[in-house]
Amino acid sequence: MFDRADLTPRERLLAAFDVSPTTPLCPYIAAAVELHDPQHPASQCARDYKKAVAARLAGTAREAGAADPEQLGEQLALLIDGAAARTRVLDADAFPAAAAIAAALIEGALPATVGHHR
């Protein structure tokens, strides 16, 4: 989704929430939760992956003109992980609600564009 040239940066940020409810829980979250050891190499791998996702979101937010792209990237990463966990625990798709929250965050963080009003 981050590399889709057919989408604007704003659209790529929103596309991160276009997840099927049947998508399994992120294996990095599952591994970190099961290991209970933050020093385990798999836990470090999970941290690195999650930081990389937030960094990709922040980079896309920067490209879209966000005033604080790192903050927006972290907020969106938290929403994605929370929606994934909630979907799994409740056996109900939490991504539409997360996408609505993400849209509000993105709208507030990005400058208005021609043809797009806040």
Backbone as CSV, one residue per row, in Angstrom:
resi,resn,N_x,N_y,N_z,CA_x,CA_y,CA_z,C_x,C_y,C_z
1,MET,0.812,-1.181,0.000,0.000,0.000,0.000,0.862,1.253,0.000
2,PHE,2.000,1.252,0.662,2.844,2.440,0.742,3.425,2.832,-0.614
3,ASP,3.579,1.866,-1.499,4.219,2.114,-2.784,3.235,2.290,-3.932
4,ARG,1.965,2.356,-3.650,0.961,2.468,-4.716,0.996,3.862,-5.328
5,ALA,1.464,3.947,-6.560,1.574,5.220,-7.257,0.209,5.761,-7.673
6,ASP,-0.814,4.899,-7.693,-2.142,5.343,-8.116,-2.904,6.061,-7.002
7,LEU,-2.334,6.114,-5.797,-2.985,6.756,-4.666,-2.178,7.964,-4.208
8,THR,-2.877,8.983,-3.724,-2.191,10.119,-3.118,-1.660,9.673,-1.754
9,PRO,-0.736,10.420,-1.171,-0.261,10.055,0.175,-1.403,9.957,1.184
10,ARG,-2.346,10.869,1.122,-3.508,10.837,2.020,-4.279,9.532,1.833
11,GLU,-4.496,9.134,0.574,-5.217,7.890,0.277,-4.429,6.667,0.732
12,ARG,-3.095,6.719,0.629,-2.273,5.591,1.091,-2.374,5.429,2.597
13,LEU,-2.439,6.539,3.339,-2.610,6.448,4.791,-3.929,5.768,5.133
14,LEU,-4.987,6.141,4.438,-6.290,5.526,4.687,-6.326,4.070,4.239
15,ALA,-5.582,3.740,3.187,-5.567,2.363,2.676,-4.995,1.382,3.692
16,ALA,-4.221,1.873,4.640,-3.658,1.003,5.678,-4.762,0.351,6.509
17,PHE,-5.965,0.916,6.467,-7.081,0.393,7.260,-8.032,-0.460,6.430
18,ASP,-7.699,-0.667,5.178,-8.515,-1.510,4.302,-8.052,-2.956,4.471
19,VAL,-8.433,-3.547,5.597,-7.982,-4.873,5.991,-9.185,-5.797,6.103
20,SER,-9.023,-6.988,5.594,-10.098,-7.977,5.690,-10.239,-8.447,7.133
21,PRO,-11.469,-8.600,7.621,-11.655,-9.086,8.992,-11.155,-10.516,9.183
22,THR,-10.890,-11.217,8.100,-10.373,-12.583,8.216,-8.846,-12.621,8.234
23,THR,-8.208,-11.450,8.110,-6.753,-11.397,8.192,-6.339,-11.833,9.592
24,PRO,-5.392,-12.748,9.695,-4.991,-13.204,11.035,-4.290,-12.099,11.817
25,LEU,-4.271,-12.269,13.131,-3.567,-11.335,13.998,-2.127,-11.212,13.535
26,CYS,-1.597,-10.020,13.596,-0.216,-9.781,13.198,0.703,-10.774,13.906
27,PRO,1.511,-11.513,13.159,2.386,-12.501,13.789,3.423,-11.876,14.721
28,TYR,3.763,-10.624,14.482,4.733,-9.954,15.352,4.116,-9.658,16.715
29,ILE,2.856,-9.247,16.720,2.163,-9.038,18.003,2.018,-10.372,18.720
30,ALA,1.564,-11.384,17.991,1.364,-12.705,18.596,2.662,-13.226,19.207
31,ALA,3.766,-13.093,18.506,5.053,-13.583,19.014,5.467,-12.832,20.274
32,ALA,5.355,-11.510,20.241,5.765,-10.714,21.397,4.909,-11.036,22.620
33,VAL,3.618,-11.230,22.407,2.720,-11.541,23.528,3.040,-12.921,24.099
34,GLU,3.264,-13.872,23.244,3.523,-15.247,23.692,4.881,-15.407,24.369
35,LEU,5.883,-14.658,23.934,7.237,-14.855,24.464,7.423,-14.335,25.888
36,HIS,6.768,-13.261,26.238,6.907,-12.660,27.575,8.347,-12.274,27.894
37,ASP,9.218,-12.190,26.901,10.628,-11.872,27.137,11.061,-10.778,26.168
38,PRO,11.144,-9.528,26.634,11.513,-8.437,25.737,12.940,-8.547,25.190
39,GLN,13.760,-9.389,25.798,15.135,-9.559,25.333,15.277,-10.654,24.268
40,HIS,14.247,-11.447,24.094,14.293,-12.532,23.104,14.478,-11.933,21.712
41,PRO,15.286,-12.559,20.863,15.494,-12.038,19.503,14.193,-11.847,18.712
42,ALA,13.219,-12.706,18.922,11.940,-12.551,18.217,11.192,-11.315,18.714
43,SER,11.317,-11.006,19.996,10.704,-9.794,20.528,11.352,-8.562,19.910
44,GLN,12.659,-8.595,19.761,13.370,-7.477,19.130,12.949,-7.338,17.670
45,CYS,12.780,-8.456,16.997,12.322,-8.446,15.608,10.929,-7.814,15.520
46,ALA,10.062,-8.170,16.453,8.711,-7.607,16.480,8.767,-6.098,16.706
47,ARG,9.608,-5.652,17.649,9.754,-4.210,17.895,10.258,-3.502,16.651
48,ASP,11.267,-4.077,16.011,11.826,-3.460,14.805,10.770,-3.344,13.708
49,TYR,9.972,-4.398,13.540,8.933,-4.380,12.515,7.891,-3.306,12.828
50,LYS,7.445,-3.253,14.070,6.425,-2.272,14.445,6.956,-0.846,14.312
51,LYS,8.220,-0.621,14.646,8.824,0.699,14.456,8.916,1.037,12.976
52,ALA,9.217,0.041,12.148,9.317,0.262,10.703,7.960,0.628,10.104
53,VAL,6.897,-0.019,10.571,5.548,0.315,10.080,5.215,1.757,10.449
54,ALA,5.453,2.138,11.693,5.180,3.513,12.117,6.024,4.500,11.317
55,ALA,7.267,4.135,11.034,8.138,5.009,10.245,7.623,5.153,8.811
56,ARG,7.119,4.062,8.226,6.541,4.144,6.870,5.294,5.022,6.873
57,LEU,4.467,4.882,7.897,3.290,5.736,8.018,3.718,7.198,8.186
58,ALA,4.727,7.449,9.016,5.222,8.808,9.216,5.796,9.375,7.918
59,GLY,6.514,8.548,7.174,7.058,9.004,5.893,5.960,9.384,4.921
60,THR,4.912,8.603,4.902,3.778,8.909,4.029,3.063,10.165,4.518
61,ALA,2.936,10.318,5.833,2.336,11.524,6.405,3.172,12.751,6.065
62,ARG,4.486,12.613,6.106,5.388,13.708,5.743,5.171,14.082,4.272
63,GLU,5.083,13.063,3.426,4.855,13.285,1.997,3.523,14.008,1.764
64,ALA,2.546,13.736,2.614,1.229,14.360,2.487,1.197,15.770,3.073
65,GLY,2.263,16.158,3.785,2.338,17.511,4.328,1.924,17.653,5.777
66,ALA,1.903,16.558,6.532,1.517,16.635,7.943,2.485,17.520,8.716
67,ALA,1.938,18.321,9.628,2.764,19.197,10.452,3.659,18.391,11.389
68,ASP,3.153,17.266,11.917,3.919,16.402,12.819,3.776,14.959,12.324
69,PRO,4.519,14.601,11.284,4.347,13.281,10.674,4.682,12.119,11.598
70,GLU,5.651,12.285,12.490,5.994,11.197,13.407,4.834,10.900,14.351
71,GLN,4.205,11.948,14.852,3.061,11.745,15.741,1.922,11.058,14.991
72,LEU,1.611,11.519,13.784,0.533,10.906,13.024,0.868,9.454,12.700
73,GLY,2.116,9.174,12.350,2.521,7.794,12.073,2.328,6.897,13.277
74,GLU,2.707,7.370,14.448,2.523,6.582,15.680,1.042,6.385,15.992
75,GLN,0.246,7.433,15.813,-1.189,7.323,16.084,-1.842,6.293,15.160
76,LEU,-1.498,6.341,13.884,-2.085,5.406,12.929,-1.607,3.978,13.183
77,ALA,-0.335,3.816,13.542,0.182,2.483,13.860,-0.555,1.907,15.072
78,LEU,-0.793,2.735,16.071,-1.538,2.296,17.254,-2.959,1.879,16.881
79,LEU,-3.600,2.639,16.027,-4.955,2.290,15.577,-4.980,0.964,14.829
80,ILE,-4.004,0.754,13.966,-3.943,-0.502,13.209,-3.791,-1.685,14.158
81,ASP,-2.833,-1.584,15.084,-2.608,-2.692,16.016,-3.817,-2.907,16.919
82,GLY,-4.416,-1.815,17.381,-5.594,-1.939,18.230,-6.769,-2.567,17.494
83,ALA,-6.957,-2.172,16.244,-8.052,-2.741,15.448,-7.811,-4.221,15.189
84,ALA,-6.559,-4.580,14.931,-6.248,-5.992,14.684,-6.520,-6.836,15.928
85,ALA,-6.078,-6.356,17.077,-6.292,-7.103,18.317,-7.781,-7.173,18.658
86,ARG,-8.478,-6.067,18.516,-9.914,-6.026,18.848,-10.715,-6.917,17.901
87,THR,-10.348,-6.927,16.634,-11.015,-7.801,15.670,-10.860,-9.244,16.088
88,ARG,-9.670,-9.608,16.502,-9.388,-10.987,16.900,-10.120,-11.370,18.180
89,VAL,-10.056,-10.504,19.192,-10.647,-10.813,20.494,-12.174,-10.852,20.426
90,LEU,-12.763,-9.902,19.715,-14.230,-9.805,19.664,-14.841,-10.594,18.513
91,ASP,-14.002,-11.104,17.626,-14.464,-11.802,16.433,-15.463,-10.930,15.666
92,ALA,-15.116,-9.654,15.562,-15.927,-8.668,14.848,-14.976,-7.645,14.237
93,ASP,-15.244,-7.222,13.028,-14.354,-6.328,12.299,-14.299,-4.944,12.944
94,ALA,-13.162,-4.599,13.518,-12.969,-3.290,14.139,-12.334,-2.286,13.180
95,PHE,-11.941,-2.731,11.988,-11.249,-1.826,11.077,-12.115,-0.693,10.526
96,PRO,-13.417,-0.874,10.278,-14.204,0.284,9.840,-14.217,1.417,10.872
97,ALA,-14.348,1.090,12.136,-14.313,2.117,13.181,-12.928,2.752,13.250
98,ALA,-11.882,1.935,13.155,-10.521,2.460,13.174,-10.279,3.364,11.966
99,ALA,-10.818,2.994,10.803,-10.655,3.804,9.593,-11.327,5.165,9.763
100,ALA,-12.482,5.200,10.429,-13.169,6.470,10.666,-12.347,7.360,11.596
101,ILE,-11.766,6.768,12.627,-10.905,7.524,13.537,-9.667,8.009,12.791
102,ALA,-9.085,7.129,11.976,-7.907,7.493,11.192,-8.215,8.655,10.254
103,ALA,-9.381,8.621,9.609,-9.757,9.699,8.692,-9.811,11.032,9.429
104,ALA,-10.357,11.022,10.643,-10.428,12.256,11.433,-9.026,12.726,11.831
105,LEU,-8.176,11.798,12.244,-6.798,12.167,12.595,-6.056,12.736,11.384
106,ILE,-6.191,12.052,10.261,-5.509,12.483,9.041,-6.026,13.847,8.610
107,GLU,-7.328,14.014,8.637,-7.939,15.283,8.245,-7.420,16.427,9.116
108,GLY,-7.289,16.182,10.410,-6.799,17.213,11.315,-5.310,17.483,11.197
109,ALA,-4.558,16.506,10.712,-3.101,16.626,10.674,-2.563,17.138,9.347
110,LEU,-3.354,16.989,8.289,-2.877,17.373,6.965,-3.471,18.703,6.539
111,PRO,-2.720,19.449,5.747,-3.260,20.723,5.261,-4.404,20.467,4.290
112,ALA,-5.330,21.394,4.221,-6.415,21.315,3.251,-5.808,21.426,1.856
113,THR,-6.368,20.700,0.921,-5.890,20.746,-0.461,-6.980,21.317,-1.348
114,VAL,-6.598,21.716,-2.523,-7.562,22.237,-3.492,-8.607,21.153,-3.750
115,GLY,-9.864,21.548,-3.654,-10.938,20.590,-3.875,-11.212,19.718,-2.675
116,HIS,-10.486,19.918,-1.582,-10.691,19.120,-0.371,-10.831,20.099,0.782
117,HIS,-11.956,20.075,1.446,-12.213,21.010,2.540,-12.241,20.262,3.860
118,ARG,-11.781,20.931,4.887,-11.830,20.357,6.236,-13.191,20.470,6.801
